[in-house]
Amino acid sequence: MAVLTSLHLGEHGTYMGAGFDYEYTFKDGKHSIKVRVEGVTSDDALVIDVDEKFAQKLIELIDEYSLRKWDGYQKSDNNVLDGSGFGF
């Protein structure tokens, strides 16, 4: 069985209030999700404890949609002028 230790998804842009970060971590035997919206510091972000079933569902979704292909993705298109971007 695969073990997922971390996952980050974020979107940031120039549109007011548009940014967010979701971060899953498995550390010291605990699973958690941190949710942060633009303007909120990482220390003040909402942290939600989740269980192993949640982590397993994440792994299933990652596999179902071949999301591992995005690992390390980094690309820029200077012709796109909306100022939005994401990280995964």
C-alpha positions in Angstrom: 0.0 0.0 0.0 1.3 3.4 -1.0 2.0 5.9 1.8 1.3 9.6 1.1 3.3 11.9 3.3 2.5 15.3 1.8 0.4 17.0 -0.9 0.1 20.7 -1.7 -2.3 22.4 -4.0 -2.3 26.2 -4.3 -3.7 28.8 -6.6 -2.6 32.4 -6.6 -3.4 35.3 -8.8 -3.8 39.0 -9.2 -7.6 38.9 -8.7 -8.4 40.2 -5.2 -9.0 37.4 -2.7 -8.4 34.6 -5.2 -5.5 32.7 -3.6 -5.7 29.6 -1.5 -3.5 26.7 -0.3 -4.5 23.1 0.7 -1.8 21.0 2.3 -2.1 17.4 3.4 0.6 16.0 5.8 1.2 12.7 7.5 3.7 13.2 10.3 4.3 11.5 13.6 1.4 9.1 12.9 -1.1 11.9 12.4 -2.9 13.0 9.2 -4.0 16.6 8.8 -5.2 19.1 6.2 -4.2 22.8 6.4 -6.4 25.2 4.6 -5.2 28.8 4.0 -6.8 31.5 2.0 -5.1 34.6 0.7 -4.3 37.1 3.5 -4.1 34.5 6.3 -0.7 33.5 7.6 0.4 29.9 7.6 0.4 30.0 11.5 -3.3 31.1 11.4 -4.5 28.7 8.8 -7.3 26.2 9.6 -5.9 22.8 10.5 -8.2 19.8 10.3 -7.3 16.4 11.7 -8.2 13.6 9.2 -7.9 9.8 9.4 -6.2 7.1 7.4 -9.4 6.5 5.4 -9.1 10.1 4.1 -5.5 9.6 3.2 -6.3 6.4 1.4 -9.1 8.2 -0.6 -6.5 10.9 -1.6 -4.2 8.1 -2.9 -7.1 6.6 -4.9 -7.9 10.0 -6.5 -4.2 10.6 -7.3 -4.0 7.2 -9.0 -7.4 7.5 -10.7 -6.5 10.8 -12.3 -2.8 10.1 -12.8 -1.9 13.1 -10.7 1.7 11.9 -10.1 2.5 13.2 -13.6 2.2 16.8 -12.1 4.9 16.1 -9.5 7.6 18.8 -10.1 5.5 20.6 -12.7 6.8 24.0 -13.4 5.9 26.0 -16.5 5.3 29.6 -17.5 3.5 31.1 -20.5 4.3 34.8 -20.9 1.4 35.1 -23.4 -1.2 34.5 -20.6 -2.0 37.9 -19.1 -4.5 37.0 -16.3 -1.8 36.8 -13.7 -3.1 33.5 -12.2 -1.0 30.4 -11.5 -1.1 27.3 -9.5 1.3 24.8 -7.8 0.8 21.1 -7.2 
